[in-house]
Amino acid sequence: MDISITVDDKKCIKCGRCITVCPADIFLRADPSGKIIRKEDFKAAGDVSGYPIAVYKPQRCIACGHCVDVCPTSSVIHSVFPPERVHKIDYSRMPSPESVMMLMKARRSNRSFTAEPVPGDMVDKILESAYLAPTAENKQQLRFIMVTSPEKIMAMRNFVLDVFGSKVRIIDSPLLRPVMKIFFGGLYKYVKVYYRMKRLHDAGRDMILRGATAVLFVAAPEERFESENANLAIENASLMAASLGLGQIYTGFLCTAIRMDEKKFGRLLGLPEGMKIYGGLGFGMSSVRFLNYADRKDLDAKRI
């Protein structure tokens, strides 16, 4: 991506905030002769606060927007962020630390859903909150798939049963069962979980998604940091869902099955080649409202 960055010298007050926040050291100072002064040379150069801001190697820009967002005079002209894409922050609308903490304490995996669909405006808020999560190197490569079709959700449940069932038929075969019980007891215990899951499914009870009427998946190319990026997005979506009063669950069974057969599930969702599902979250209209939150285990933390 070709990026153009300039500084309007008529508006710039030389405060240097763009220099402070730029992670790529694109904003520097220029001495009276026009020579670029690197940040590590500021001290040796003496008082540089009156020197004009210089743009150095803009091709290194990762388009994070720090420069345009920190400038008090809108002096930074950035091709990726024209004025209509830059918005004032209203700090008066920020929640208090106590409000944020209460939201996190109240958030829980609530598996009690009604059959009512999640309203579209709530779906939109969840998607927006997920996409606003930070990403390493500001790559913003995450792709979000929100499944609300009852037919697709049923297909995903059947996918889990098919994938788990194919494994159970091997693990629980008469030939392997004695060995699995002795040497792989931790794995074999999930055989019973599968049989119960299948039995409840056949009886009309959903143990896989618990009746969630919307399921969010986060996908990205199989590159470094994308798993961490997806986790940040999922947590954003989770907290937004909690603020909306929705029930939510992490899709553990489904994500486990996806890892066992990624290509088949990718075809189910129409996922492009090269994209990988890194996590999922199920939502629904909660059938109950919790009145309390219980303490977690004692905090295990070390301050150094």
N, C-alpha and C positions, 0 to 999 in steps of 0.2 A: 504494500500500500504506500503510495507516494503521499508524504505529509509535508505541508507547508506551514512554517511557524515564523511569525515576525512580531516585533514589538513596536507599538506606536509611540515613538519618542516624545510626541507632543503631549500625550496623556500620561505617560509613565512617570511616576514619582521616585523611581529608583529605590524603592523600599527593600528590594531583594527577596521578597517572600517566594517568588517563583524559583529563585536559586535554592532557597532552603528546602522546598518540597519536591523538586524534580528528582526522581529516582535515577534518571539517566544522565544527570549533569549536563543537560542541554543549555541551561541558562547560566551564564557566567558574567564576568565584567570585562570591559574593554578599556584600556588606559587611553590617555589623550592621543597617542599615536595610532590607536585602533588595534593594538596588540591584545589578543585574548589572554586573560589572566585566569588560570585554572583555580579551582577552589582551594587546592592544597597549597597554592602560592599566595593566597590572600594575605596571610599574616606577614609574609616577607615583603609584600608590596606596600605595606602600611595601610593608611586609611583609604579604602576603595569604595566607601559608601556613596561617594558622589559620582563615581564612574557610571557610565550608561550600561544598561543590560545588553549583553550580546547573546545571540543564538548560535550554538556550536553543535554541529553534526545532528541536525534534526532527524536524520534517518534512523537514529537510535530510539526515537520516541516510541513508547508502547501505548500511546493514546489513553493514558489514565485520566487525563483531564485535570490533574492537580493544578497546573499553571493557570488555566482560565478560571478555576473555581476559587483560587486563593487571591487573585489579583483584585485590589480594591478599586481600581480605576478602569477595568475592562481594557487594559492596554495590550494584552496578549491576543494576537490574532492567529487562531489555529484552524486549519482547514477541516479538521474532524469535528470541531466544536464551534460552529457559527453561533451568533448571539441567540438564535431561537432554540438552541439546544443547551443553553446554560440558564440555570434557574436559581433564584435566591433561596437560601435556607432560612426558614422561619424557626429560630431557636425557641421562640415562645411556645411552640407546639410540641416540643420534645417531652416525652414522658419522664417522670422523675425516676431516679435510681430505685426508689422503693416500688414504683409501679412496674418497672421492668422485672425486678426480683419477684414480685407477686405473680406476674405472668408466668415466669419460669417455674415457680413452685406449684402453680395451679395446672400447668400443662401435664397431661398424662396420656398414656395409651388407653383410650376408652373404647372398648370393643362392643359397646351397646349402641347399635344404630337402628334408626327407623328405615322404612322402605322409601321414604321421601327423597327425591334427588337433591343434590347440593345445588342451590341457586347459582345461576350463571355469574352474578356479580361476585359471589364468594369464590368461585373457581378462578375468576380473573384476578382477584386480590392474591390468591395463593400463588398463581403463576407469576405475577409481577414480583412478589416478595422473593420467590425462588431465584428469579433471573437477576435480581439486584444483589445477590450474594457476591462477595469478592472472588476473584479467580487468580491463581498464580500467574505472574507475568502479564496480567490483565488480558489474557488470551480470549476470554469470553466465548469458549467453544462449546459450552453446554447446550444440549438440546432437551426440551421438555415435552413429554408426551402425557397428556391428561386423558385418561380413558374413562368415559362416562356411559358408553353403550352397554346396556345389560347383556347383550349377546357377546360382546368382546370380554366382558368381565367373567361370564360363564366359561368362555373359551379359555381364559387364563386359569381358571380353577381346574378345568379338565386337563390343561397342560401340566399343571403340578402333579395331578394324580397319575397321568401317563408316565411322566419322567420318574417319579418316585416308584411307581409300580414296576417299571422295567428293572430298577435296581433291586427292589425287594424280591422279585422273582429269582434273582441270582443269589442274593445274600441268604434268603430263607429257603433255599432249595434243600431237600433232604441230604444231599451230599455235603454241602458247605455249612449247614446250620450248626453242627457240633463244634466245628473249628471257629466259626464266627462268635459263638457264645463264649468260648474260652479266651480267644486271643483278641477279639475285637468287640468286647462287651459294650463299650461306649458307643460304637456305631450300631450294634445290633439292637440296642434299646429303641432305636427309632423305627424299627420294624413294627412294633406295637403302635407307635404313633401313627404310622401310615394306615394300618388296618382300622384304627379308630377314625381317622380322617375320612377314609373311604366309606366307612359305615355311616357316619353322620352325613356325608355328602349325599349318599343314596337315600337317606331319610329326609333330605331337604334342609339340612343344617350346614352352614358354611363355616368350617373350622380354618379355612385358608385365608380368606379376606374378611371374615366375620360379618358379612353383609354390607361391606363398604360399597357405596354407590359411585365413588370416584376414586381413581387410582392414578397417582402421579409417578412417572418414571423420569429419572435424570440420566441422560446418555451423553457420551462424548467420545472423541477419538481415543484410541488406546495409547495414551501418552502419559508421561510423568505428571504427577500432581492432579490428574483429572479425577482420581478417586477422592482426594481431599477436597477438590472443588465441588464435587457432587455432594459430599457430606455437608459442606457449608450451606449449599442451596437447600438441601432437605431440612436442615435445622431452621433456616429462615421460613420455609413453608410450614413447618411444624408450629412455630411460634405464631405465625399469622393465623393458622387454623385454630389455635387455642384462643386467640383474641376474638375470633369470630364465633366462638362457642361450639365449634364442630368437634365431633369425635374423630379420633385418628389412631392408626396403628402402623407400625413399621412392618413391611411385607417380608418377613423373614423366610417363611416357607417358599414364597414365590421367587424371591431373589436367589435362594439356594437352588431351586429347580432351574432358574435361568442360567446359573453358572454351569450346570450340568449339560445344558443343551442351548447354548447362546444362539446358534444359527436358526434353530426352529422357532424360538421365541422372537427373534428378530424378524422373521417372515410373518409371524402373527401380527406384529405391530407395524410392519412395513418399514422397518428401520434400515437406513442406507448402509451399504457395505462399508466396513471400517468403523462403524459406531458401536459402542459397547454400553450396555446398561450398567450403571454403577450403584443404583439404589432406587428404592420406591417407597411410597407412603400412601396408605389408604385413608379415605375420608368418608364421612357420612353425617347426617343429621343425628345428633345425640338423642337417645331416648331417655337419658337421665342426666341430671346436673349434679355434680359433686359439690357437697357443702363444705368439705374440709380437705386439707392436704396433710398427709402423714409424713413425719420426718424420715429422711433417708438414713442410711448407715452413717456413722461418724465420718466427718471429713478426714481424708487421708492426704495430707499435704505437708510439704517440707519447705520452709523458707530459708534461703541461703544468703 
